[in-house]
Amino acid sequence: MHSAPETMVAVLLTGHGGLDKLVHRQDVAVPWPTAGEVLIRVRPVE
């Protein structure tokens, strides 16, 4: 079984507005699913 990394790359919405409210980060904590949820890994096409 593979383990999930501790951090992930994400684009976060920081408020109402346009593209100026999106922030690209590479240090976002990976969320852990609870009962009835799943965690899906998305990888770029090579």
WORA-V746012 format. One line per field, one symbol per residue. ss: DSSP state (h for helix, s for strand, l for the rest). phi: phi as a letter, one per 40 degrees, with the letter a starting at -180 (. if undefined). burial: I if it has 9 or more other ideal C-beta (glycine too) atoms within 8 Angstrom, else O. A space follows every 50 residues. Layout:
BEGIN
ss->???
phi->???
burial->???
END
This chain:
BEGIN
ss->llllllssssssslllllhhhsssssssslllllllllllllllll
phi->.cbcccbacabbccicibccccbcbbbccccbcbdgbbbbcbbccc
burial->OOOOOOOOOOOOOOOOOOOOIIOOIOOIOIOOOOOOOOIOOOOOOO
END
